Amino acid sequence: MDDDYLSGFTALLVQYDVLGAFWTNIQLTFFGALLALVVGTVLAVMRISPLPSLAWAGGAYVNIVRNTPLTVIMTFLVLGAWTQLGLSLSTNFTWNFFWFGVVGLGFYHASFVCEAIRAGVNTVPVGQAEAARAIGLPFLSAARLVILPQAFRGAIAPLGNTLIALLKNSTVAAAASVTWETSSVMKTMIEFQPNYIWEIFLTFAIGYVILVIPIGLLTTWMSNRLAVKR
Amino acid sequence: METGAPALVELKGVNKHFGDLHVLRDIDLTVRKGEVLVVIGPSGSGKSTLCRAINRLETIDAGEIRVDGKPLPAEGKELARLRAEVGMVFQSFNLFAHKTVLDNVTLGPRKVRGTAKAAAEQEALDLLDRVGVKNQARKMPAQLSGGQQQRVAIARALAMHPKVMLFDEPTSALDPEMVNEVLDAMVALAREGMTMIVVTHEMGFARKAADRVVFMADGQIVEEADPDTFFTAPRSDRAKDFLSKILVH
């Protein structure tokens, strides 16, 4: 491997702004995760609520969205919601795509967040809910003050897995025309510089490994540290 | 208890099934203000279900339950309000595992009654002092012994100023040496005039503190009497049989 070859490759990384592409996926992941956490928590509360209609609606959402491919959701958002229905999330043309990407990621992963939290709720003994009801807390207060704080601690590991999936799935935002994210940038780079095909692929693959591994380590550590002692 | 005190808890024709099992059969029961009622009976006799039905942790299929004259509301705000006035102590303590002892006791007053933090904590410390665990206030429930946890649970229920206290086998999950510290707290409460419904296997407590004993078997109330009469001269064969099995040792 001579110096020209190497410098030619490093020049590529700058030319195509690989770091910027990763930064886009990190931003997609951050806002997507925030949205997924909020929507997923609401869905989980609906699913454990004593009102059958709410529980049914939450279950229906999860089963429809979880079983729909993310690419289909993204494509629908941009071609359906934006082009056909005229919905817009930003006056800026490119940020509009970005926010559709966030919405797609958030609402899709909300169904997984909901199921992770519900798994966490199952780690909370039923007596905790009974005690909360027995001192006169209405359902929502009991959920907020007693059930969910314990459920989240029991759900950290599955929530971590969902976050990892979300980070990797952020590349599907390409289907929502976020053309400056990693997989789209990689595609362009390979198209124009096929002589560097392995180097390009490994750059992105290793980049994701570097992002994902700390999330796994962190959630395992938090899951042990925050476990509720009984 | 003063005789002729008003009825605080009334059950009329209460029935409940768990599938094919008829766990409560035509229960009629009245508990007067200030009365200490002890419910005893073999396992599966429906006594815990009866206790839990009074604050609607179990729903009933037929009949009526009134607390302080008002019928039990269905789910919702009204039910939450009623539960705040009915204290409950569970067999498995059920302290909120993620909150300190002090926060366990103040949660209800602060979030249900809207009591200010300082006032709620002051009263919680007084209550914890009364049941002898004030020095544990800053600990987490898992750091306490079973007997201490159950006394905290009693303080937590008392913090809501309930009209009646329900005890669902409060000493059954305790190591033997810790039973008395919980029973002492309950006897003290009974002496102060609290209305209590106690499901228990502790015959000593029944003799010492009960105004009336109800004996249940197969979902029915078989016998009701004052403790002396019940323990010395039970009328029904079921009660005689039950007592002979637990009192000989």
HADDOCK unambig.tbl for C-alpha pairs under 7 A between the chains (distance, minus, plus):
assign (segid A and resid 127 and name CA) (segid B and resid 94 and name CA) 5.44 0.50 0.50
assign (segid A and resid 128 and name CA) (segid B and resid 94 and name CA) 5.54 0.50 0.50
assign (segid A and resid 128 and name CA) (segid B and resid 96 and name CA) 6.19 0.50 0.50
assign (segid A and resid 131 and name CA) (segid B and resid 94 and name CA) 6.12 0.50 0.50
assign (segid A and resid 133 and name CA) (segid B and resid 80 and name CA) 6.95 0.50 0.50
assign (segid A and resid 134 and name CA) (segid B and resid 83 and name CA) 5.40 0.50 0.50
assign (segid A and resid 134 and name CA) (segid B and resid 84 and name CA) 6.69 0.50 0.50
assign (segid A and resid 134 and name CA) (segid B and resid 87 and name CA) 6.91 0.50 0.50
assign (segid A and resid 134 and name CA) (segid B and resid 88 and name CA) 6.23 0.50 0.50
assign (segid A and resid 135 and name CA) (segid B and resid 83 and name CA) 6.07 0.50 0.50
assign (segid A and resid 135 and name CA) (segid B and resid 84 and name CA) 4.90 0.50 0.50
assign (segid A and resid 135 and name CA) (segid B and resid 87 and name CA) 6.85 0.50 0.50
assign (segid A and resid 135 and name CA) (segid B and resid 108 and name CA) 5.81 0.50 0.50
assign (segid A and resid 135 and name CA) (segid B and resid 157 and name CA) 6.74 0.50 0.50
assign (segid A and resid 136 and name CA) (segid B and resid 80 and name CA) 4.40 0.50 0.50
assign (segid A and resid 136 and name CA) (segid B and resid 81 and name CA) 5.81 0.50 0.50
assign (segid A and resid 136 and name CA) (segid B and resid 83 and name CA) 4.80 0.50 0.50
assign (segid A and resid 136 and name CA) (segid B and resid 84 and name CA) 4.05 0.50 0.50
assign (segid A and resid 136 and name CA) (segid B and resid 112 and name CA) 6.51 0.50 0.50
assign (segid A and resid 137 and name CA) (segid B and resid 80 and name CA) 5.97 0.50 0.50
assign (segid A and resid 137 and name CA) (segid B and resid 112 and name CA) 6.19 0.50 0.50
assign (segid A and resid 138 and name CA) (segid B and resid 76 and name CA) 6.95 0.50 0.50
assign (segid A and resid 138 and name CA) (segid B and resid 77 and name CA) 6.39 0.50 0.50
assign (segid A and resid 138 and name CA) (segid B and resid 80 and name CA) 5.47 0.50 0.50
assign (segid A and resid 146 and name CA) (segid B and resid 96 and name CA) 6.83 0.50 0.50
assign (segid A and resid 150 and name CA) (segid B and resid 98 and name CA) 6.68 0.50 0.50
assign (segid A and resid 228 and name CA) (segid B and resid 97 and name CA) 6.56 0.50 0.50
assign (segid A and resid 228 and name CA) (segid B and resid 98 and name CA) 6.14 0.50 0.50
assign (segid A and resid 229 and name CA) (segid B and resid 97 and name CA) 6.87 0.50 0.50
assign (segid A and resid 229 and name CA) (segid B and resid 142 and name CA) 6.04 0.50 0.50
assign (segid A and resid 230 and name CA) (segid B and resid 97 and name CA) 6.29 0.50 0.50
assign (segid A and resid 230 and name CA) (segid B and resid 142 and name CA) 5.18 0.50 0.50
